[in-house]
């Protein structure tokens, strides 16, 4: 378990409560912990979908050379990355011997994919897993991989009005309109 370094400031004391603010959480300068983080932009049929991968160094010691791997959903087609990958297969992108991450720093790579222009994909979940590893001893290996899930959505027009029964409404025979 990593050792946390923190400082506490007590301030804003009043008659009801003393407010406490904790600052400076992190590992010591002698520790190393590489953490994988990932996020993504919106996923829409026929558009570019971007996954952001980030290798964070939570400690003060520079990491070893990173191996970064992004496993992506088979619906996606790889287009490009902000850092050229070492290998790209059907569903896996790898960056071998990527640059080390300095203490308390991070290293971001964005990856662009295309989504097929099929409206039937609306509601489909895209799953991607990002892993960042390196050869030096770390304090926590449980955070070296992360998975994100993004649902394919479409645009929504709040002014779009659909009604049932469709077509012409007859006031004499139709009594209810369902919007």
C-alpha positions as CSV (number, residue, x, y, z in Angstrom):
1,X,0.0,0.0,0.0
2,X,1.4,3.4,-0.9
3,X,2.3,5.9,1.8
4,X,0.4,9.1,1.5
5,X,1.9,12.4,2.2
6,X,-0.5,15.1,3.4
7,X,-0.8,18.4,5.1
8,X,-3.8,19.6,7.0
9,X,-4.9,23.2,7.4
10,X,-7.6,24.1,10.0
11,X,-9.2,27.3,9.1
12,X,-12.6,29.0,9.0
13,X,-13.5,28.0,12.6
14,X,-16.8,29.3,13.6
15,X,-19.2,28.5,16.4
16,X,-20.7,25.5,14.6
17,X,-17.8,23.8,13.0
18,X,-14.0,23.9,12.3
19,X,-13.5,23.5,8.6
20,X,-10.6,21.3,7.6
21,X,-8.8,21.3,4.2
22,X,-6.4,18.5,3.3
23,X,-3.8,19.3,0.7
24,X,-0.7,17.7,-0.9
25,X,-1.9,14.1,-1.2
26,X,0.6,12.0,-3.2
27,X,3.5,9.6,-2.9
28,X,6.9,10.5,-1.6
29,X,9.6,11.6,-3.9
30,X,11.3,8.2,-3.5
31,X,8.2,6.2,-4.6
32,X,7.0,5.3,-8.1
33,X,3.4,4.5,-9.2
34,X,2.4,4.6,-12.9
35,X,-1.4,4.8,-13.3
36,X,-3.3,4.3,-16.5
37,X,-6.2,6.7,-17.2
38,X,-8.5,7.0,-20.2
39,X,-11.4,9.0,-21.4
40,X,-13.2,9.6,-24.6
41,X,-15.2,12.1,-26.6
42,X,-18.7,11.5,-27.9
43,X,-19.3,8.4,-30.1
44,X,-21.6,9.0,-33.1
45,X,-22.2,6.9,-36.2
46,X,-20.2,8.2,-39.2
47,X,-18.0,10.5,-37.2
48,X,-14.5,10.4,-35.6
49,X,-14.3,9.0,-32.1
50,X,-11.3,10.0,-29.9
51,X,-9.9,8.1,-27.0
52,X,-7.5,9.9,-24.7
53,X,-4.9,7.7,-22.9
54,X,-2.8,9.1,-20.1
55,X,0.1,7.5,-18.2
56,X,0.3,9.3,-14.9
57,X,3.2,9.1,-12.5
58,X,1.9,9.5,-9.0
59,X,5.3,9.3,-7.3
60,X,8.4,11.4,-7.4
61,X,10.7,8.9,-9.2
62,X,11.0,8.9,-13.0
63,X,9.4,5.7,-14.5
64,X,11.1,3.3,-16.7
65,X,10.4,3.2,-20.5
66,X,6.6,2.6,-20.8
67,X,4.8,0.0,-22.8
68,X,1.4,1.3,-23.6
69,X,-1.4,-0.8,-25.0
70,X,-4.9,0.2,-26.1
71,X,-7.3,-2.6,-26.9
72,X,-10.3,-1.1,-28.7
73,X,-13.8,-2.3,-29.8
74,X,-13.9,-4.3,-33.0
75,X,-16.5,-1.8,-34.4
76,X,-13.9,0.9,-34.5
77,X,-11.4,1.5,-37.3
78,X,-8.0,3.1,-36.3
79,X,-7.3,6.4,-38.1
80,X,-4.4,8.1,-36.3
81,X,-2.7,8.8,-33.0
82,X,-0.9,11.9,-31.6
83,X,2.2,9.6,-31.1
84,X,2.9,7.0,-33.8
85,X,2.3,3.5,-32.4
86,X,4.8,0.7,-32.7
87,X,2.2,-1.8,-33.9
88,X,-1.5,-1.7,-34.9
89,X,-3.5,-5.0,-35.2
90,X,-7.3,-5.5,-35.7
91,X,-8.1,-4.4,-32.2
92,X,-4.9,-3.5,-30.4
93,X,-2.5,-0.6,-30.6
94,X,0.9,-0.8,-28.9
95,X,3.6,1.8,-28.1
96,X,6.8,-0.1,-27.1
97,X,9.6,1.6,-25.2
98,X,7.6,4.8,-25.0
99,X,9.3,7.7,-23.2
100,X,9.5,7.5,-19.4
101,X,7.3,9.7,-17.3
102,X,9.0,12.1,-14.9
103,X,7.9,12.2,-11.2
104,X,4.5,13.8,-10.6
105,X,4.0,14.1,-14.4
106,X,1.9,12.5,-17.1
107,X,2.1,11.5,-20.7
108,X,-1.0,11.9,-22.9
109,X,-1.7,10.1,-26.3
110,X,-4.9,10.7,-28.2
111,X,-6.2,8.2,-30.6
112,X,-8.7,8.8,-33.4
113,X,-11.1,6.1,-34.7
114,X,-13.9,6.1,-37.2
115,X,-17.3,4.7,-36.4
116,X,-19.4,3.2,-39.3
117,X,-22.2,5.5,-40.5
118,X,-24.9,3.0,-39.4
119,X,-27.8,4.5,-37.4
120,X,-28.6,1.0,-36.1
121,X,-25.4,1.3,-34.0
122,X,-27.2,3.8,-31.7
123,X,-27.2,2.5,-28.2
124,X,-24.2,0.2,-28.8
125,X,-21.5,0.2,-26.1
126,X,-17.8,0.7,-27.2
127,X,-15.4,-0.8,-24.8
128,X,-11.7,0.1,-24.7
129,X,-9.0,-0.9,-22.3
130,X,-5.7,1.0,-21.8
131,X,-2.7,-0.4,-20.0
132,X,0.6,1.3,-19.1
133,X,3.5,-0.8,-17.7
134,X,7.2,-0.3,-17.1
135,X,10.1,-2.3,-15.7
136,X,10.8,-0.4,-12.4
137,X,9.4,-1.5,-9.1
138,X,6.1,0.3,-8.3
139,X,4.2,0.8,-5.1
140,X,0.8,-0.2,-6.7
141,X,0.3,-2.4,-9.8
142,X,-3.6,-2.5,-9.5
143,X,-4.0,0.9,-11.3
144,X,-1.9,0.1,-14.4
145,X,-5.0,-0.7,-16.4
146,X,-8.3,0.9,-17.0
147,X,-11.4,0.3,-19.1
148,X,-13.8,2.8,-20.5
149,X,-17.2,2.2,-22.0
150,X,-18.9,4.8,-24.3
151,X,-22.4,4.4,-25.7
152,X,-22.9,5.4,-29.3
153,X,-25.4,8.2,-29.4
154,X,-26.9,10.4,-32.1
155,X,-27.9,14.0,-32.1
156,X,-31.2,14.9,-30.6
157,X,-33.5,17.7,-31.8
158,X,-35.7,18.9,-29.0
159,X,-38.0,20.5,-31.6
160,X,-38.6,17.3,-33.4
161,X,-42.3,16.3,-33.0
162,X,-43.5,12.9,-34.0
163,X,-47.2,11.9,-33.6
164,X,-49.3,8.8,-33.7
165,X,-51.4,8.1,-35.6
166,X,-49.1,9.3,-38.4
167,X,-50.4,11.2,-41.4
168,X,-53.7,13.0,-41.5
169,X,-55.6,13.5,-38.2
170,X,-59.3,13.3,-38.5
171,X,-61.1,15.2,-35.7
172,X,-64.3,13.2,-36.2
173,X,-62.7,9.7,-35.7
174,X,-59.3,10.2,-34.0
175,X,-59.6,11.4,-30.4
176,X,-56.0,11.0,-29.1
177,X,-52.7,12.1,-30.4
178,X,-49.5,10.5,-28.9
179,X,-46.4,12.6,-29.1
